[in-house]
């Protein structure tokens, strides 16, 4: 029985690489996507899905052989050997096991954080838009999203809400005092920045500014929370930063947007929290007097105390993920016999049509109703004859016992 396409995954996360390494790979992602799109599909890389968040950058592939090696070659062709020492690698069912854990939030810096499930789904949609989502990758990511949804709906993993955004807001309050008394500036208008702004409003923050490259998006976010929005103006940034107490950055900018020279007019303490990868704040500012900078890798220092309820849900989540993994494994095994089943049914249908035409040719006087009855009878007969062989093939495949069966079917029916 032919093997299904192999699955591969390579990537970096906060567990394996510091933020300065992850941001380099994040910056290379557009070039990686372009290079992957140029790969031939005939026997080489069949598909490639790229999952990019503030805590991880991972590449998933399917290929007849050596999918992980092909991903490493793709990385090397774009970035050289920069990341090879940091890479996490997985193949086949280890890939599925890993992605299921990621989608459930078990591998997140903040256990069970909700954003990752949407990011997994968006990674697949982006690959589909680029014609890079092969059938095995679609099945993998759809199964991971299903597993992640079950983990959240059937356990306590989503209770006691905690997210990177909430950790950032808590840290800002800890460092700068009651936020309702502070002037807070939010850089960005995406999902993470939106969560931050919503949390600030719930903390009673009245005086906040949203800064975004696209002023319309920033204005929309600001309106939802009752804040002020402005566009990015490099010349105005020094004055604006001198008037704020807390800055929380969460943009998708490919380069830093806050530099040391923008902070020289400041005369009061400033807390900077950088949630972006690549980073929005030049790390050199952390050396300036009165400036406290926290990047994404320093968030974990404030997480542990909020997660005990979620930790208690881990055994139940692991049980759900194992159930979903077993279903995914069965589905992959059954995919192998599907071409045989399709071939068998196509041949049977071709024979049925041929015999119908011969019969109708010999019985010219048949009225349309009689012809339809004979056609329905023949279709029902073929379906019933093929029902048990089809069911047995799928059941044997699910139990990993169909290796010789497909060869016998091909031989007996001349497929």
Secondary structure, DSSP 8 states (H G I E B T S, - for coil): -----EEEEEEEETTTS-HHHHHHHHHHHHHHHHHHHTS--SSSEEEEEEEE-SSEEEEEEEESS-HHHHHHHHHHHHHTTTTGGG-EEEETHHHHHHHHHHHHTTTSSSTT-THHHHHHHHHHHHHHHTT---HHHHHHHHHHHHHHHHHHHSSGGGSS---HHHHHHHHHHHHHS-GGGS-EEEE--SHHHHHHHHHHHHTT---EEEEESSHHHHHHHHHHHT-EEEE--HHHHHHHHHT-SEEEE----SS--B-GGGGTT--S-EEEEE--SS-SB-GGGGGSTTEEEEEGGGGGGGTGGG-HHHHHTHHHHHHHHHHHHHHHHHHHHHHHHHHHHHHHHHHHHHHHHHHHHHHHHH-TT--HHHHHHHHHHHHHHHHHHHHHHHHHHHHHHHTT--HHHHHHHHHHHT-
